[in-house]
Amino acid sequence: MNTKSMHFPPNFVWGVATSAFQIEGAAAEDGKGLSIWDTFCRQPGVIADGSNGDIACDHYHRWEADLDMIAGLGVDAYRFSVSWPRVRPTGSGAWNEAGLAFYERLVDGLLARGIKPYLTLNHWDLPEALQAGGGWANRDTVARFVEYALGIHARLGDRVVSIATHNEPWVMAHLGHEAGVFAPGIKNRRTAMQVSHHLLLSHGLALQALRAAGCKARLGIVLNLSPMHAATDSAADRAKMTLEDGQLLRWYLDPLFKASYPQDVLEVLGADAPAVEAGDMAHIATAMDFMGVNYYSRSVVSAGEPWDVMSSGREITDMGWEVYPEGLTELLVRLHRDYPVPPLFVTENGGAFKDELVDGRVHDEGRTRYIEQHIEAVAEAMRQGVNMGGYMVWSLMDNFEWASGYEKRFGIVHVDYTTQQRTLKDSARWYQGFLQQQKQGG
Ligand code: FCB
């Protein structure tokens, strides 16, 4: 079975994805406020190449040409995020008309080109002014987020197809507040768990508020999920695997679909468990119209020495992540089996590879193969009964890869950061051809 002979349903949504901080640049233009990533990047040593998001792909100025490029790929949808501090610089108080107008032009530009806008409200760039008041660890931020969601709905809600509240709450909570390797760079497990609870609560309350305001867009959340495998069959490895499955998957899926946190994880957390108020869990479990799954690789868990990724004999991407497409099928089938999930979208999938631009071409066979194999894995999940709504490549173009700076390239379009020139890689050409085939009925 390969993608050449695959027929996806005609309403299956094909897309490409980006996020605001990673592509926009214009960090201090037209009244935009600082985000926690603007300030985090200023700390010495936290970003691999010492870079920041000040210019990034300069998409804030080049959005029109970028939309033409997206349209040229033949995709149905574009997943992007709104920068909260661009539209409401301090996260409370005055709104920034220039920022709102930018996203209005972007959404109208997509619609004019026949591309469905898939909007994410929070792809990590919290207004710095809110962080100064405790950020996501402060329960007040939940109410600010609901206001933000309603403000975006008031301007764009009639034109976007889909609104995701948060992108990858585990990453914000754990990498941002426990490991401290992402903004805001805090290292405290208790704080991280409270952050995860506030993110989930703000998701549920935003959904309720958006629906009460008559929002017609399809509402959901985007999670980063990996199937967990034990490195060996030993009891210790299996126990660790179950716990990590609890921390990464069930900690988010159980509250969203069963209105409770997993007992085994709560026990391990002890006094670090979050403070939960009466009614919170029911709010979190507010029904969703879709759920987004970001998938890059599986996780292999060992109770002793960390598992060596080289030992699997699989291809490894430039991030050091194992290429493991069947893990995507396994994950989607498990979600379908264990939870009453709404239609699932792969909202991110792709790979960083060492690309070389030679004579205007990038022969990125590794990335092309990666995408093709993962699309096949989605088709297999559908054959096994999973209700899938769409698939989106991460990413449209090379961009600011967080703590890795500009060193890791995920784009199907190459970006020359000196000239800002965009060049379609072979993977983009492949995707274009594949989508054309799908449109013609396979
Ligand atoms: C995900 C993020 C996305 C991108 C990819 C590689 O965790 O959502 O912004 O950085 O990883």
Residues whose N, C-alpha, C, O or C-beta is under 5 A from the ligand:
A	BS01	FCB	S19
